[in-house]
């Protein structure tokens, strides 16, 4: 090969280099000239979520007015009071837009009845109309579980699975198909609070999330009679585990709860039966036992909510609230809940982990103070924390499996 050196050949070297550069650029650019850009792959996840949601909606609304047979006493009372409020602005006793409904002397919380009012206005007192708010709350519970799962795992797959698993839990499905006082509304309020606290502890500017958590728990005061004590216990759990986020955050969280209790206090001062009528009938103290006997009842009742027989084998024996073929949760999700609890215990230094563990421990207390236990309806607040444990178990399983998709599909 000839080497050109010296100034007399400089123009030749320059030309050669320019020609080589042009050839390289032409080779690299030519294949893409005149061709349309490569099409972007469509994100299928929104379609999967929409399909899953539609499937849940179809499942929950199927045979709503006939399965289970009804109406039950609470459904008849709530439906009739909703109809009288819708058309005349009074309850069955003529009380104008009451805050608490006398019903059968138990002074039900207002949330269930007032949510039924628009359905009673348009569709009358049909069983499907009375149960519709409860079904919608059950569907919302599944969606909230999916949103919470995404916040905790940052995995869309875990979020989708959590949505479906929650919708298929007998505890959620069966309670969504009757309109009892509290019912799935208490569960929804507590699960919303768990989601909002998770958002608040994960963000730097989280004032609105603390307020939202307070509103969710404050609403639980009016969802179910047991929610009046459960809200107080969970509020204390949040303050005990999350106080390091500052006084401003805690005040924003506690203000809606304080307002709810102020309203309850005013109603109780006007009529003590609002707070005491139901408790005098169903509490462990209703038959005036000794303090030691009442403590023994409470402890036995409390432990019954963690009994595998209640959770996965036979439920509480009431076919209105259990399937008769298993417990109140899907047995296959129990290992996930146990794994989730282990994961949270391993991360107890984190405020949210401490809140969930403490919430799980205190949530059965209001139900354990009643005579009949375990009772699926009264223990609904506990299910919210079991759902969080299930989500934590799913997230941990995903981390352990990593990218081994075949194993993940098999599991």
C-alpha positions in Angstrom: 0.0 0.0 0.0 1.4 3.5 -0.9 1.9 6.0 1.8 1.5 9.6 0.9 3.6 11.9 2.9 4.6 15.5 2.5 2.7 18.7 1.8 2.5 18.0 -1.9 0.1 15.2 -1.3 -2.0 16.9 1.5 -4.9 17.5 -0.8 -5.1 13.8 -1.7 -5.1 12.7 2.0 -7.8 15.2 2.9 -9.9 14.1 0.0 -9.5 10.5 0.9 -10.5 11.1 4.5 -13.6 13.1 3.4 -14.6 10.4 1.0 -14.3 7.7 3.6 -16.4 9.7 6.2 -19.1 10.3 3.6 -19.3 6.6 2.7 -19.6 5.7 6.4 -22.3 8.2 7.0 -24.2 7.2 3.9 -24.0 3.5 4.9 -25.4 4.3 8.4 -28.1 6.7 7.3 -29.3 5.1 4.1 -31.3 2.2 5.6 -33.5 4.5 7.6 -34.2 7.1 5.0 -37.8 7.1 3.7 -38.9 4.4 6.1 -41.8 5.0 8.6 -40.8 5.0 12.3 -41.1 1.7 14.2 -44.6 1.4 15.7 -44.7 1.7 19.5 -45.9 -1.3 21.5 -49.2 -0.6 23.1 -49.4 -0.9 26.9 -51.7 -3.7 27.6 -52.0 -3.1 31.3 -54.9 -0.6 31.2 -56.8 -3.1 29.1 -56.1 -5.8 31.7 -57.3 -3.6 34.5 -60.4 -2.7 32.6 -61.1 -6.4 31.9 -60.5 -7.4 35.5 -62.8 -4.6 36.7 -65.6 -5.5 34.3 -65.3 -9.1 35.4 -65.6 -8.1 39.0 -68.6 -5.8 38.3 -70.3 -8.6 36.4 -69.6 -11.1 39.2 -70.8 -8.8 41.9 -74.0 -7.6 40.2 -75.1 -11.1 39.1 -78.4 -12.1 40.7 -78.1 -9.3 43.2 -81.8 -9.1 44.0 -82.2 -12.9 44.7 -78.9 -14.2 46.1 -78.9 -14.4 49.0 -82.6 -14.6 49.6 -84.0 -11.6 51.5 -84.6 -9.1 52.7 -83.0 -9.4 56.1 -84.3 -7.3 58.9 -81.6 -4.7 58.6 -82.1 -4.5 54.8 -85.8 -4.0 55.3 -85.2 -1.2 57.8 -82.5 0.5 55.8 -84.4 0.3 52.6 -87.7 1.7 54.1 -85.9 4.5 55.9 -84.0 5.4 52.7 -87.3 5.5 50.8 -89.0 7.7 53.4 -86.1 10.1 53.5 -85.9 10.2 49.7 -89.6 11.1 49.3 -90.6 12.8 52.6 -87.3 13.8 54.3 -88.2 11.8 57.5 -87.4 8.3 58.9 -90.0 5.7 59.7 -90.8 7.5 63.0 -91.2 10.9 61.5 -87.8 12.3 62.6 -86.7 14.9 60.0 -83.4 13.9 58.3 -82.0 12.2 61.4 -78.3 11.7 62.0 -78.8 8.3 63.6 -81.7 6.0 62.7 -83.7 4.5 65.5 -84.7 1.5 63.4 -85.3 -1.4 65.9 -83.9 0.6 68.8 -80.3 0.1 67.9 -79.6 3.6 66.4 -77.9 2.6 63.2 -75.2 4.8 61.7 -76.3 7.0 58.9 -73.9 6.0 56.2 -75.7 2.9 54.9 -79.1 4.5 54.8 -78.1 7.8 53.2 -76.1 6.0 50.5 -79.2 4.0 49.7 -81.4 7.1 49.4 -80.7 7.8 45.6 -81.3 4.2 44.7 -84.5 4.2 46.7 -85.6 7.4 44.9 -85.1 5.9 41.4 -85.8 2.2 41.9 -87.9 2.0 45.0 -87.4 -0.5 47.7 -86.4 -3.4 45.6 -83.8 -5.7 47.1 -81.4 -4.9 44.3 -81.7 -1.2 44.9 -81.1 -1.6 48.6 -78.0 -3.8 48.1 -76.5 -1.7 45.3 -74.5 0.7 47.5 -73.0 -2.3 49.3 -72.0 -4.0 46.1 -70.4 -0.8 44.8 -68.5 -0.5 48.1 -67.2 -4.1 47.6 -66.0 -3.3 44.1 -64.4 -0.2 45.4 -62.6 -2.2 48.1 -61.0 -4.4 45.4 -59.9 -1.3 43.4 -58.5 0.3 46.5 -56.6 -2.9 47.3 -55.1 -2.7 43.8 -54.0 0.9 44.3 -52.5 0.1 47.7 -50.6 -2.8 46.2 -49.1 -0.6 43.5 -48.0 1.9 46.1 -46.4 -0.8 48.3 -44.8 -2.9 45.5 -44.5 -0.5 42.5 -45.5 -3.6 40.5 -48.5 -3.5 38.1 -48.7 -7.3 38.2 -48.9 -7.4 42.0 -51.6 -4.6 41.8 -53.7 -6.6 39.4 -53.4 -9.8 41.3 -54.3 -8.0 44.6 -57.4 -6.5 43.0 -58.6 -10.0 41.9 -57.7 -11.8 45.1 -59.5 -9.1 47.2 -62.6 -9.3 45.0 -62.7 -13.1 45.4 -62.4 -13.1 49.2 -65.6 -14.6 50.7 -65.5 -12.0 53.5 -65.7 -9.2 50.9 -68.0 -10.9 48.4 -70.6 -12.1 50.8 -70.8 -8.9 52.9 -71.1 -6.9 49.6 -74.3 -8.8 48.8 -76.3 -7.7 51.8 -77.0 -4.2 53.1 -76.4 -4.5 56.8 -75.3 -1.7 59.1 -71.6 -1.2 58.6 -71.2 -4.2 56.3 -68.5 -3.7 53.8 -68.6 0.1 54.3 -66.5 -0.2 57.5 -64.0 -2.4 55.6 -63.7 0.1 52.8 -63.1 3.0 55.2 -60.3 1.2 57.1 -58.7 0.0 53.8 -58.8 3.5 52.4 -57.1 4.8 55.6 -54.3 2.1 55.1 -53.8 3.3 51.5 -53.7 7.0 52.4 -51.3 6.4 55.3 -49.1 4.4 52.9 -49.1 7.4 50.5 -48.4 9.9 53.3 -45.4 8.0 54.7 -43.9 7.6 51.3 -44.1 11.3 50.2 -42.3 14.5 51.3 -45.4 16.8 50.8 -48.2 14.6 52.1 -50.6 17.0 53.9 -53.6 16.0 51.8 -52.9 12.3 52.3 -52.9 12.7 56.1 -56.2 14.6 55.9 -57.7 11.9 53.6 -56.7 9.2 56.1 -58.4 11.1 58.8 -61.6 11.5 56.7 -61.7 7.8 55.9 -61.4 6.8 59.6 -63.8 9.6 60.6 -66.4 8.1 58.2 -66.0 4.8 59.9 -67.5 6.3 63.0 -70.8 6.7 61.1 -70.6 3.4 59.2 -71.0 0.9 62.0 -71.5 1.0 65.8 -68.3 -0.9 66.3 -66.5 1.7 64.1 -66.8 4.2 66.9 -64.3 2.3 69.0 -62.3 0.9 66.1 -61.6 4.4 64.7 -60.2 5.6 68.1 -57.9 2.5 68.3 -56.6 3.0 64.8 -56.1 6.7 65.3 -54.0 6.0 68.3 -52.1 3.4 66.3 -51.3 5.9 63.6 -50.1 8.5 66.1 -48.0 6.0 68.0 -46.2 4.7 64.9 -46.1 7.8 62.6 -45.6 10.7 65.1 -42.1 11.4 63.7 -43.7 12.9 60.6 -44.4 16.0 62.7 -47.1 17.8 64.5 -48.6 19.3 61.4 -49.1 15.9 59.8 -50.7 14.4 62.9 -53.0 17.4 63.4 -54.2 17.2 59.8 -54.8 13.5 60.4 -56.7 13.9 63.7 -58.8 16.9 62.8 -61.5 15.0 60.7 -61.5 12.3 63.3 -62.0 14.8 66.1 -64.8 16.4 64.2 -66.6 13.1 63.8 -66.3 12.4 67.5 -67.6 15.8 68.3 -70.7 15.1 66.3 -71.1 11.8 68.0 -70.7 13.4 71.4 -73.4 16.0 70.6 -75.8 13.3 69.5 -75.1 11.2 72.6 -75.6 14.1 74.9 -79.0 14.7 73.2 -79.9 11.0 73.4 -77.6 8.6 75.3 -79.2 5.6 73.5 -77.3 6.6 70.4 -74.1 5.3 72.0 -75.4 2.9 74.6 -78.6 1.2 73.3 -76.8 -1.4 71.1 -73.9 -1.9 73.4 -76.3 -2.8 76.3 -77.6 -5.7 74.2 -74.5 -7.2 72.6 -71.5 -6.4 74.8 -69.8 -9.0 77.0 -71.0 -6.9 80.0 -74.7 -7.1 78.9 -75.6 -9.8 81.4 -73.6 -8.2 84.2 -70.8 -10.8 84.7 -68.0 -10.4 87.1 -65.0 -8.5 85.8 -62.9 -11.7 85.7 -65.6 -13.5 83.7 -65.9 -10.6 81.3 -62.1 -10.5 80.8 -62.1 -14.3 80.1 -64.9 -13.8 77.5 -63.0 -11.0 75.9 -59.7 -12.9 75.6 -61.4 -16.0 74.2 -63.3 -13.9 71.7 -60.2 -12.0 70.7 -58.2 -15.1 70.0 -61.1 -16.6 68.0 -60.6 -14.1 65.2 -57.1 -15.5 64.5 -58.3 -19.1 64.6 -57.6 -21.0 61.3 -61.1 -22.6 61.7 -62.7 -19.1 61.4 -60.3 -17.8 58.7 -60.1 -20.7 56.3 -62.1 -23.8 57.4 -65.7 -23.0 58.5 -66.1 -19.3 59.1 -68.5 -18.1 61.8 -71.2 -20.7 61.0 -73.6 -18.0 59.8 -74.5 -18.8 56.2 -75.4 -15.2 55.5 -71.8 -14.3 56.1 -69.9 -17.5 55.1 -70.1 -19.9 52.2 -70.6 -23.1 54.2 -67.7 -24.7 52.3 -64.8 -22.7 53.8 -63.7 -19.8 55.9 -64.0 -16.1 55.5 -60.8 -15.8 53.3 -59.5 -17.9 50.4 -57.3 -20.5 51.9 -54.6 -20.1 49.2 -54.0 -16.5 50.3 -53.3 -17.4 53.9 -49.6 -18.3 53.2 -49.3 -14.9 51.5 -50.7 -13.2 54.6 -48.3 -15.1 56.8 -45.4 -14.2 54.5 -46.5 -10.6 54.5 -46.6 -10.5 58.3 -43.1 -11.9 58.5 -41.9 -9.3 56.0 -43.5 -6.5 58.1 -42.0 -7.8 61.3 -38.5 -7.8 59.6 -39.1 -4.1 58.7 -40.5 -2.9 62.0 -38.2 0.1 61.9 -40.4 1.5 59.2 -43.5 3.5 60.5 -45.9 2.0 58.0 -44.9 -1.6 58.9 -45.4 -0.8 62.6 -48.8 0.7 61.9 -50.0 -2.3 60.0 -48.8 -4.8 62.7 -50.3 -2.7 65.5 -53.5 -2.2 63.5 -53.8 -5.9 63.0 -53.5 -6.5 66.7 -56.1 -3.9 67.8 -58.7 -4.3 65.0 -60.4 -7.3 66.6 -60.8 -5.6 70.0 -64.3 -4.0 69.3 -65.7 -7.2 67.9 -64.2 -9.2 70.8 -66.1 -7.0 73.3 -69.4 -8.5 72.0 -71.0 -11.7 73.0 -71.0 -13.6 69.7 -67.5 -14.4 68.4 -66.1 -14.9 65.9 -68.5 -12.8 63.9 -67.6 -12.0 60.3 -69.7 -8.8 60.1 -68.3 -7.3 63.4 -64.7 -8.3 62.5 -64.8 -6.6 59.1 -62.2 -4.0 60.2 -59.6 -6.7 60.7 -59.9 -7.9 57.1 -58.4 -4.6 55.9 -55.1 -5.5 57.6 -55.2 -9.1 56.3 -55.5 -7.6 52.8 -52.4 -5.5 53.4 -50.6 -8.6 54.7 -51.6 -10.4 51.5 -50.3 -7.6 49.4 -47.0 -7.5 51.3 -46.7 -11.3 50.7 -47.3 -10.9 47.0 -44.7 -8.1 46.8 -42.2 -10.3 48.7 -42.9 -13.3 46.4 -42.3 -11.1 43.4 -39.0 -9.9 44.8 -37.8 -13.4 45.6 -38.9 -14.8 42.2 -37.4 -11.9 40.2 -37.5 -12.4 36.5 -38.2 -16.1 36.6 -41.6 -15.8 34.9 -42.2 -19.5 34.5 -41.9 -20.1 38.3 -44.1 -17.0 38.9 -46.8 -18.3 36.7 -46.6 -21.7 38.3 -47.0 -20.2 41.8 
